[in-house]
Amino acid sequence: MPDILICAYKNQAENVEPLLAEVARKIGPDNIATNHTLYRDGMAYLVKIDLNGASDKENEATLGHKFGNDSSFDGGFAYAKVDGGSVELETDCVASKTLWYYWDDNKFFASTSQRAIVMAKGSYVQNRNSVYSFLNSGIIIQGQSWDSEIKPLEKNSSFVFNTKTWTSRISSREEKQYYQDIIPKAKQMEALRGAISDALDNFDTDYDRAVLPLSGGYDSRFLLLSLLDRGRRPQAVTWGRAESLQDPDNDAVIARRLANHFNLPHSYCETFTTDESLEKRITRFIRMGEGRIENLNAYMDGFALWKNLRDSGKTGIIRGDQFFGWSPVATMRDVLNSCAMLSGDLYDNAELVDELSSYRGSAPEGCARRKGESLPQWRDRLYQDYMVPSFYAALNYIKQKYVTVYTPFYSKGVQNVVRSLPDKQRTSKRLFKQIVNTRFSEIPIAKRPANIQFSGLFSDTEFVDLAASNIALLKDTKFFSPAGIDAIIQHLRQSSSGTSNDSANKKSIGSLLPPSVKSLIKRSGLYKQHYYLDPKQVALRLLIIQLVDDTFNNDARLKAR
C-alpha cells in the first residue's frame, strides 16, 4: 500500500508521532497487514507507508520508477524528500502519480493521499468546483481536489518548501510542444520505436514480485513483447466476469491465448464473487480511492483480487498505460468528451444538472484550445495534461493501495516523439498499432472487455436501494435541490425496473455509422453529434459524492479524538 505523508511544523507544541501512526493506519486497506516507517528532520516528518524501495534513502521516497540524475529525473514516478530544513517534491512529465500539498501559518503537509492531509490538518472544506466536475465527468479534473484547501502538484514540476523561512518555490521543467515533423513514415516509426526502447531499457523491477495485467489489446501486448525481448518472463494476470471466458473475442480469451502462445504463467481472476456485503465493498472503494473516479464496477469483488495478489507475495504491477494518441475527433465537443471534460450547456440535456444545483464550476486554467492548435493536437494535449493526471492517476491510485504501479511507457523521450508525429499517426494510436502489428499479429486484438460494465450495477436491486437511500441524504445539503435529487432517484429506480425512457438511451442513426464516415459528415456540418448525461450515471456520481463527503468529514475529526 505505497503512500507518502510529509508533515512539517513551524512551532510544534505537541507530539505528533501518534497522530501520524494513526493516519498511516487509517488510510490503508482494512483487509491486509501494512507497515510504516517514520523519518524525522527537526520539525519535519516523512512517513513511508508500506513503501520498501531498496534504492531510496531513509529521508526520501519514490513511487513507481525514476531514472536519470537529480537535475533531470524521468519515468513514471512521484518523488519526495525531506532534507536539512526543506521538503522537495517532484512529478513526472504527466503527473501520473498525484502529490497533494497544503500549508498555513504553522503547518505544512504533502501526501499521495488527500485523506491523510485532511486527517493531519483536522479540517475539511468541500470544493464545489470538484463536486460540479464530478457530476459532469465522473472524475476530479486535474488541478482540483475534494478539499478546496488542498492542491495537486502539476505535471513536470519540482516543489521546494523551506521549513526555516516558511516559503515555497515551484518550478516547471521545459517541455516540447506539438509540431508536425515532416519526415518519412519509416523514420517516424523508427523514432517512436527507439524512444519506447530507451524508456524500457531504463525500467527495471523485481519481476518475481511483479505481475503484468494482460488484456487483449495493443498496449499490454506490446509491453509483453518488449519485456520478452529483454529476457523477462513476467507472470500475467487478467480479470473479469466468469462468462467472459466463453466469448472468443473477449479480453479474457485473447489474453489467455497470448500467454499460452509465449508459454507464460497466467491466471484469470473472477472479480465478482464475494461474501462481503455490498455496503462494505462500496465503503472500501471510497476509502481506498478517495472517490476520485467513478469506476466502482471494476472493484465489486471488494478488492479480493488485489488482496490475493498481495497475499501471494506480489507487490507490483506493470501496466501498459501510454499516451501514443487518442480517439478520432471532428468538433470541439468531441475533443472535450474524449478527455472527460464535457460539462454544463455542452450536454444536450444540461437541464439534468441544472435541476440539481444552480452552481456552475469553472473550467481548469489552460484547457482552452490554443491559437493554431489542430483539434487532434488539442485532444492529445488535454489527454496528457488532464486525462492522465486525473482519470488514470486516480484509477491507479486505487490499485496502489495494494501494489506499486509501474508505467514504463511514460517518459519524456516518448512524449517528445509523440508530440512530433502528424495528427493522423496519433489518432487512434495509428502508428503505434502498426508497430505492434509488424511485431506480432498471429493472435487477433480483442473486441470486448472482460469486466462488468456500469449497466450491470444499475440492474442490481440491492445496489439501487443502497444508492437511493444515500443520495436522499444530499437533500439536506446546501449544494443540491431536493426536487433535483428526487428526480434522479426516480430515474434510478425506473432504470432498475426496466421502464426507463432516458434520452441518453435512445440510439441515433449516427451511432450506426463507421467512425471515418461520421467524422467526415461532422466536419461538413451536416451531422451533429449529441452528448447526453445518463441519469443513472449521475446517480452513481451523487452516491460517491455523498460517501466522500461523509468520509472526509469523519477524517477531519481524527485529530480531535
ZADODREN-888337 format. One record per residue (C-alpha): residue in one letter; x, y, z. Coordinates in steps of 0.2 Angstrom, whole numbers, plus 2048, in hexadecimal, padded with zeros to 3 digits. Example, Ala and Ser with C-alpha at 12.3 -4.5 7.8 and 13.67 -1.06 7.14 Angstrom:
  residuo    u    v    w
        A  83E  7EA  827
        S  844  7FB  824
This chain:
  residuo    u    v    w
        M  800  800  800
        P  80D  80D  7FB
        D  809  81E  801
        I  813  82D  807
        L  80F  83A  814
        I  81A  849  818
        C  816  855  827
        A  81F  864  82C
        Y  81C  870  83B
        K  822  882  83D
        N  81E  881  850
        Q  81B  870  856
        A  812  86F  867
        E  80E  85D  868
        N  814  84B  864
        V  80D  848  853
        E  814  836  850
        P  805  82D  857
        L  7FA  837  84C
        L  805  833  83D
        A  804  820  841
        E  7F1  821  842
        V  7F0  82A  831
        A  7FB  81D  82A
        R  7F0  80F  830
        K  7E0  817  82B
        I  7E4  81B  819
        G  7E9  809  816
        P  7DE  7FA  811
        D  7D5  7F1  81F
        N  7D7  7E0  817
        I  7EA  7DF  817
        A  7F9  7E2  823
        T  803  7F1  81F
        N  812  7FA  827
        H  819  80C  828
        T  82A  814  82C
        L  82D  825  832
        Y  83C  831  82F
        R  83E  841  839
        D  848  850  834
        G  845  85E  841
        M  833  862  841
        A  830  859  830
        Y  82A  847  82E
        L  82A  83B  820
        V  81F  82C  822
        K  821  81E  815
        I  812  813  816
        D  815  801  80F
        L  823  808  804
        N  832  7FD  804
        G  83C  804  7F5
        A  84E  7FD  7F7
        S  855  80C  7ED
        D  84E  819  7F8
        K  857  821  806
        E  84F  823  817
        N  84A  835  814
        E  843  833  803
        A  835  828  7FA
        T  831  824  7E8
        L  821  81D  7E2
        G  822  814  7D1
        H  833  815  7C8
        K  83F  823  7C4
        F  84F  824  7BB
        G  85B  832  7B7
        N  865  83D  7C3
        D  85F  849  7D0
        S  85D  858  7C4
        S  853  84E  7B6
        F  849  83F  7BD
        D  83E  836  7B0
        G  832  827  7B1
        G  821  824  7B9
        F  823  82A  7CB
        A  81F  835  7D9
        Y  82E  83A  7E4
        A  830  842  7F5
        K  83E  847  800
        V  841  84F  811
        D  852  856  814
        G  85B  863  81E
        G  84C  86F  821
        S  843  86C  810
        V  836  861  808
        E  838  85D  7F6
        L  82B  855  7EB
        E  82C  851  7D8
        T  820  84A  7CB
        D  823  842  7BB
        C  81E  849  7A9
        V  80C  845  7AB
        A  80A  844  7BE
        S  805  832  7BD
        K  805  831  7D0
        T  7FD  83F  7D9
        L  806  849  7E7
        W  7FB  854  7F1
        Y  800  862  7FD
        Y  7F9  86F  809
        W  801  87C  815
        D  7FB  88A  821
        D  805  895  82D
        N  80B  886  838
        K  808  876  82F
        F  80E  86E  81E
        F  808  85E  817
        A  80B  854  807
        S  805  843  803
        T  7FF  837  7F6
        S  7EF  836  800
        Q  7E2  844  801
        R  7DB  83B  810
        A  7EC  83B  819
        I  7ED  84E  818
        V  7DB  851  81E
        M  7DF  846  82D
        A  7EF  84F  831
        K  7E8  860  82F
        G  7D8  85C  838
        S  7CC  865  82C
        Y  7C3  862  81C
        V  7BC  86F  810
        Q  7B2  868  802
        N  7B7  86E  7F1
        R  7A7  873  7E7
        N  7B1  873  7D7
        S  7B6  861  7D9
        V  7A4  85C  7DD
        Y  79E  864  7CD
        S  7AC  85C  7C2
        F  7A8  84B  7CA
        L  796  84D  7C6
        N  79A  850  7B4
        S  7A9  844  7B1
        G  7AA  838  7BF
        I  7BC  83D  7C3
        I  7C4  84C  7CD
        I  7CC  856  7BF
        Q  7DF  859  7C0
        G  7E2  869  7CB
        Q  7D4  865  7D7
        S  7D2  85B  7E7
        W  7C3  857  7F2
        D  7CA  863  7FF
        S  7CB  875  7F8
        E  7DA  878  803
        I  7E4  869  7FC
        K  7EE  86B  7EB
        P  7F5  85E  7DF
        L  807  861  7D9
        E  806  864  7C6
        K  80F  858  7B9
        N  822  85A  7B6
        S  824  865  7C5
        S  830  866  7D4
        F  829  86E  7E5
        V  835  873  7F3
        F  82E  879  804
        N  83B  881  810
        T  836  87C  821
        K  841  88A  829
        T  83B  899  81F
        W  82A  891  81C
        T  82A  895  809
        S  827  88B  7FA
        R  82E  88A  7E8
        I  826  881  7DA
        S  82F  87E  7C9
        S  829  876  7B9
        R  835  86E  7AE
        E  835  873  79B
        E  82B  867  790
        K  82A  865  77D
        Q  81A  86B  775
        Y  810  863  767
        Y  817  865  756
        Q  816  85B  745
        D  827  853  742
        I  828  852  72F
        I  831  841  72D
        P  82D  831  724
        K  822  825  72D
        A  830  818  72F
        K  83A  825  739
        Q  82B  82A  744
        M  829  817  748
        E  83C  816  74B
        A  83B  825  757
        L  82C  81E  761
        R  834  80D  762
        G  844  814  768
        A  83C  81F  775
        I  832  811  77C
        S  841  805  77C
        D  84B  812  786
        A  83E  814  793
        L  83D  801  795
        D  84F  7FF  796
        N  84F  80B  7A5
        F  841  801  7AE
        D  844  7F4  7BA
        T  83B  7EC  7C9
        D  83B  7DC  7D2
        Y  832  7D1  7C6
        D  82F  7C3  7D2
        R  824  7CE  7DC
        A  81C  7D8  7CE
        V  80E  7D2  7C2
        L  809  7D8  7B0
        P  7F6  7DC  7AF
        L  7F3  7D5  79D
        S  7E4  7D9  793
        G  7E0  7D6  781
        G  7E5  7E7  77B
        Y  7F4  7EF  773
        D  7FC  7F7  783
        S  7FF  7E9  78E
        R  803  7DE  77F
        F  811  7E9  77A
        L  817  7EB  78C
        L  818  7D8  78D
        L  822  7D6  77C
        S  82E  7E4  783
        L  831  7DB  793
        L  834  7CA  78A
        D  840  7D3  77F
        R  84A  7D7  78F
        G  84A  7C5  795
        R  83C  7C9  7A2
        R  82E  7BC  7A4
        P  821  7C4  7AF
        Q  812  7BC  7B7
        A  802  7C2  7AE
        V  7F1  7C5  7B6
        T  7E0  7C9  7AE
        W  7D0  7CC  7B7
        G  7BE  7CE  7B4
        R  7AD  7C4  7B3
        A  7AD  7B1  7B3
        E  7A2  7B1  7A3
        S  7AF  7BC  79A
        L  7B9  7AC  797
        Q  7AC  7A5  78C
        D  7AD  7B4  780
        P  7BB  7B1  773
        D  7BD  7C3  76F
        N  7BE  7C9  781
        D  7CD  7CF  78B
        A  7CD  7C0  796
        V  7CF  7B3  788
        I  7DB  7BD  77D
        A  7E6  7C1  78D
        R  7E7  7AE  791
        R  7EB  7AA  77F
        L  7F9  7B6  77F
        A  800  7AF  78F
        N  7FF  79D  789
        H  807  7A2  779
        F  817  7A9  782
        N  816  79B  78F
        L  813  7A8  79D
        P  80C  7A4  7AE
        H  7FA  7AC  7AE
        S  7EB  7AD  7B9
        Y  7DA  7B3  7B7
        C  7D1  7BB  7C6
        E  7BE  7BC  7C7
        T  7BB  7CC  7CF
        F  7A9  7CB  7D3
        T  7A8  7BD  7E0
        T  7A8  7C2  7F2
        D  79F  7BF  803
        E  7A2  7D1  809
        S  793  7DD  80A
        L  790  7E9  7FC
        E  791  7F8  808
        K  7A2  7F2  80E
        R  7A9  7F0  7FD
        I  7A3  801  7F8
        T  7AA  809  808
        R  7BB  801  804
        F  7BB  808  7F3
        I  7B8  81A  7F9
        R  7C5  818  807
        M  7D2  810  7FB
        G  7D0  81C  7EC
        E  7CA  82B  7F5
        G  7BB  82D  7E9
        R  7C6  834  7DB
        I  7BE  829  7CE
        E  7AE  821  7CB
        N  7B4  810  7C5
        L  7AC  806  7D3
        N  7A7  7F8  7C7
        A  7B9  7F2  7C6
        Y  7BA  7EF  7D9
        M  7AA  7E7  7DE
        D  7B4  7D8  7E4
        G  7B9  7E3  7F3
        F  7CB  7E3  7ED
        A  7CC  7D0  7EF
        L  7D7  7D0  7E0
        W  7E3  7DC  7E6
        K  7E4  7D4  7F8
        N  7E7  7C3  7F0
        L  7F5  7CA  7E6
        R  7FD  7D2  7F5
        D  7FA  7C2  800
        S  804  7B8  7F2
        G  813  7C4  7F4
        K  810  7CF  7E5
        T  813  7E1  7E9
        G  813  7E9  7D8
        I  80A  7EA  7C7
        I  811  7EF  7B6
        R  804  7F8  7AC
        G  804  7FD  79A
        D  7FD  80F  79D
        Q  803  81A  78F
        F  800  82A  786
        F  803  825  773
        G  7F3  82E  76D
        W  7E0  82E  771
        S  7CF  82C  768
        P  7C9  834  758
        V  7C2  846  75A
        A  7B9  852  74E
        T  7B2  85F  75A
        M  7B6  869  76A
        R  7A9  85E  773
        D  7B1  84E  76D
        V  7C2  854  774
        L  7BB  858  785
        N  7B1  848  786
        S  7BF  83D  781
        C  7C9  844  790
        A  7BB  844  79D
        M  7BA  857  79D
        L  7A8  85A  796
        S  79D  863  7A2
        G  78F  86F  7A4
        D  785  876  794
        L  790  86B  789
        Y  785  85C  78D
        D  775  85B  784
        N  76C  858  794
        A  775  865  79F
        E  765  867  7A8
        L  768  857  7B2
        V  776  85F  7BC
        D  76D  870  7BB
        E  75F  868  7C5
        L  76B  862  7D2
        S  775  872  7D6
        S  776  884  7D0
        Y  789  883  7D3
        R  794  883  7C3
        G  7A6  87E  7C5
        S  7B4  886  7BB
        A  7BF  87D  7AE
        P  7D1  87A  7B3
        E  7DD  887  7AE
        G  7E7  883  79E
        C  7DA  877  797
        A  7D4  882  789
        R  7D9  87F  777
        R  7E9  889  773
        K  7EB  894  763
        G  7F1  889  755
        E  7EE  879  75E
        S  7E5  86B  753
        L  7D7  862  75B
        P  7E1  852  75D
        Q  7F0  85C  765
        W  7E3  864  771
        R  7DC  852  774
        D  7ED  84A  778
        R  7F3  859  782
        L  7E3  858  78D
        Y  7E6  845  78E
        Q  7F7  847  795
        D  7F4  857  7A0
        Y  7E3  852  7A7
        M  7DE  840  7A3
        V  7EE  837  7A9
        P  7F0  841  7B9
        S  7DD  840  7BD
        F  7D5  830  7B6
        Y  7E4  825  7B5
        A  7ED  82B  7C5
        A  7DD  828  7CE
        L  7DA  817  7C7
        N  7EC  812  7CC
        Y  7EB  81A  7DD
        I  7DE  80D  7E2
        K  7E9  7FF  7DD
        Q  7F8  807  7E5
        K  7F0  804  7F6
        Y  7F5  7F2  7F3
        V  804  7F2  7E7
        T  810  7FE  7DF
        V  80A  803  7CE
        Y  818  804  7C0
        T  814  80D  7AF
        P  824  80A  7A4
        F  81D  813  795
        Y  81C  824  79E
        S  82C  82D  79B
        K  831  83E  794
        G  83A  836  785
        V  82A  82D  77F
        Q  820  83D  782
        N  82C  847  778
        V  82A  83B  769
        V  818  83A  76A
        R  816  84C  76A
        S  81F  84D  75A
        L  814  841  751
        P  807  846  744
        D  7F5  847  74A
        K  7F0  838  740
        Q  7FE  82D  747
        R  7F8  831  759
        T  7E6  82F  756
        S  7E0  81E  75D
        K  7F2  81B  761
        R  7F4  817  74E
        L  807  816  74D
        F  809  80D  75D
        K  7FD  800  758
        Q  806  7FD  748
        I  816  7FB  752
        V  80E  7ED  75C
        N  806  7E5  74D
        T  817  7E4  744
        R  81E  7DB  754
        F  810  7CF  757
        S  7FF  7CC  74F
        E  7FC  7BA  750
        I  7EF  7BC  75E
        P  7E1  7C9  75B
        I  7DD  7D8  765
        A  7CF  7D6  771
        K  7BE  7DE  76D
        R  7B6  7DF  77E
        P  7BB  7E1  790
        A  7BB  7D4  79E
        N  7B5  7DF  7AC
        I  7A3  7E3  7B1
        Q  79C  7F3  7A9
        F  793  801  7B3
        S  782  7FA  7AD
        G  785  7EB  7B7
        L  785  7F5  7C7
        F  774  7FE  7C3
        S  76B  7ED  7C0
        D  770  7E8  7D2
        T  761  7EC  7DD
        E  76C  7EC  7ED
        F  777  7F8  7E5
        V  769  804  7E0
        D  761  803  7F1
        L  772  807  7FA
        A  776  815  7ED
        A  764  81D  7EF
        S  765  81D  802
        N  776  826  802
        I  772  832  7F4
        A  762  837  7FE
        L  76E  83E  80B
        L  774  84B  7FF
        K  763  854  800
        D  769  85B  811
        T  778  864  80A
        K  779  875  803
        F  781  870  7F2
        F  772  865  7EB
        S  760  869  7E9
        P  754  85C  7F1
        A  749  85B  7E1
        G  759  858  7D6
        I  75E  84A  7E2
        D  74D  842  7E1
        A  74D  842  7CE
        I  75D  839  7CE
        I  757  82C  7DA
        Q  748  829  7CF
        H  753  827  7C0
        L  75D  81A  7C9
        R  74F  810  7CF
        Q  747  810  7BE
        S  757  80A  7B6
        S  758  7FB  7C2
        S  746  7F6  7BE
        G  749  7F8  7AB
        T  73D  806  7A8
        S  749  814  7A5
        N  746  81F  796
        D  756  82A  798
        S  75B  833  788
        A  76D  82D  78C
        N  767  81C  787
        K  760  820  777
        K  76A  81A  768
        S  76D  827  75A
        I  771  823  748
        G  782  82A  74B
        S  787  81D  757
        L  785  810  749
        L  792  819  73E
        P  7A4  814  73C
        P  7AF  820  745
        S  7B8  826  735
        V  7A7  82A  72D
        K  7A0  832  73C
        S  7B0  83D  73E
        L  7AE  843  72C
        I  79C  847  72E
        K  79F  851  73E
        R  7AC  85B  736
        S  7A0  85F  728
        G  794  866  734
        L  786  85A  72E
        Y  786  850  73E
        K  786  855  750
        Q  78C  849  75D
        H  781  849  76D
        Y  788  847  77E
        Y  77D  842  78C
        L  77F  840  79F
        D  779  82F  7A4
        P  76E  832  7B4
        K  773  821  7BA
        Q  785  826  7B9
        V  781  837  7C2
        A  779  82C  7D0
        L  789  822  7D2
        R  793  832  7D3
        L  787  83A  7E0
        L  78A  82A  7EA
        I  79D  82C  7EA
        I  79B  83E  7EE
        Q  791  83B  7FD
        L  79C  82D  803
        V  7AC  837  800
        D  7A5  846  80A
        D  7A0  83A  818
        T  7B1  832  818
        F  7BB  842  817
        N  7B1  84A  825
        N  7B4  83B  830
        D  7C7  83C  82C
        A  7C8  84E  831
        R  7C2  849  842
        L  7D1  83D  845
        K  7DC  84B  84C
        A  7CF  850  859
        R  7CC  83E  860
